[in-house]
Amino acid sequence: MAEAKYQDLLIVNNDIALDDVGVPLGISDRASIAQDIKHMIRESGLLVELVGERDSDKVALNLQRLENLVETDVRIVPGTASITRLDTETFLVRARTQDYGHLEFNL
């Protein structure tokens, strides 16, 4: 098996995830990219503005801003990021990575 190109610690509920003996769990490649993007989106503050927003113009603008933010990651293929609002508090993020194909997760 090839060595992982991207490695990170798994973060769950804002804390490092540990195995049964207390050793930090790691993630790599596609999962690492997804985790980095989740954190980037959360740190931008734009997602907070979207939760509960009813003005469709404001929602569309912030979704576009988030898509642009995702595409600033050099591991994402430009023009492939999309974010869809599933309900007032759930968003589906999709993008294509340079090395690992399709990426999809909910926020």
C-alpha positions as CSV (number, residue, x, y, z in Angstrom):
1,M,0.0,0.0,0.0
2,A,1.3,3.4,-0.9
3,E,2.3,5.8,1.9
4,A,-0.3,8.5,2.6
5,K,0.3,11.9,1.0
6,Y,-1.7,13.9,3.6
7,Q,-2.0,12.9,7.2
8,D,-3.7,14.4,10.2
9,L,-5.2,13.6,13.6
10,L,-8.8,12.7,13.6
11,I,-10.9,15.4,15.3
12,V,-14.3,14.5,16.8
13,N,-16.5,16.9,18.7
14,N,-13.6,19.5,18.7
15,D,-11.2,17.1,20.3
16,I,-8.6,14.6,19.2
17,A,-10.1,11.1,18.9
18,L,-8.3,8.4,20.8
19,D,-8.3,4.6,20.5
20,D,-9.1,2.3,23.4
21,V,-5.6,2.7,24.9
22,G,-5.5,6.5,24.5
23,V,-3.4,6.7,21.3
24,P,-4.6,9.5,18.9
25,L,-6.3,8.2,15.8
26,G,-5.0,9.4,12.5
27,I,-6.7,10.0,9.1
28,S,-5.1,10.4,5.7
29,D,-5.6,11.6,2.2
30,R,-9.3,12.1,1.2
31,A,-10.5,12.1,4.9
32,S,-7.8,14.5,5.9
33,I,-8.8,16.9,3.1
34,A,-12.4,16.7,4.0
35,Q,-11.6,17.4,7.7
36,D,-9.4,20.4,6.7
37,I,-12.2,21.8,4.5
38,K,-14.8,21.4,7.3
39,H,-12.5,23.3,9.7
40,M,-11.8,26.0,7.1
41,I,-15.6,26.5,6.5
42,R,-16.3,26.6,10.3
43,E,-13.5,29.1,10.9
44,S,-14.7,31.4,8.1
45,G,-17.9,32.2,10.1
46,L,-20.0,32.1,6.9
47,L,-21.8,28.9,7.9
48,V,-23.1,30.5,11.1
49,E,-24.6,33.3,9.0
50,L,-26.5,30.7,6.9
51,V,-28.1,28.8,9.7
52,G,-31.7,30.0,9.9
53,E,-31.3,32.6,7.1
54,R,-34.4,32.9,5.0
55,D,-33.4,35.5,2.5
56,S,-32.7,33.5,-0.6
57,D,-30.3,36.2,-2.0
58,K,-28.2,36.2,1.2
59,V,-28.2,32.4,1.2
60,A,-27.0,32.2,-2.4
61,L,-24.3,34.8,-1.8
62,N,-22.9,33.0,1.2
63,L,-23.1,29.6,-0.5
64,Q,-21.1,31.1,-3.4
65,R,-18.5,32.5,-0.9
66,L,-18.2,29.1,0.8
67,E,-17.7,27.4,-2.6
68,N,-15.0,29.8,-3.5
69,L,-13.4,29.3,-0.1
70,V,-13.4,25.5,-0.7
71,E,-11.8,26.0,-4.1
72,T,-8.9,28.0,-2.5
73,D,-7.6,24.6,-1.2
74,V,-4.9,23.5,-3.8
75,R,-6.0,19.9,-3.3
76,I,-9.4,20.7,-4.9
77,V,-10.0,20.9,-8.6
78,P,-11.1,24.4,-9.4
79,G,-14.8,24.7,-10.5
80,T,-15.9,21.5,-8.8
81,A,-17.0,22.7,-5.4
82,S,-20.7,22.9,-4.7
83,I,-22.6,23.4,-1.5
84,T,-26.3,22.7,-1.2
85,R,-28.6,23.6,1.6
86,L,-30.5,20.5,2.6
87,D,-32.5,22.2,5.4
88,T,-32.0,25.2,7.7
89,E,-29.1,23.6,9.5
90,T,-27.6,21.0,7.1
91,F,-25.4,21.6,4.1
92,L,-24.0,19.1,1.6
93,V,-20.5,19.9,0.4
94,R,-19.2,18.3,-2.8
95,A,-15.9,18.7,-4.6
96,R,-13.4,16.8,-6.6
97,T,-9.9,16.4,-5.2
98,Q,-6.8,16.5,-7.4
99,D,-5.6,13.1,-6.3
100,Y,-8.5,11.2,-4.7
101,G,-11.6,11.8,-6.7
102,H,-15.0,12.8,-5.4
103,L,-15.4,14.2,-1.9
104,E,-18.8,14.6,-0.2
105,F,-19.8,15.4,3.4
106,N,-22.5,17.1,5.4
107,L,-22.1,20.1,7.7
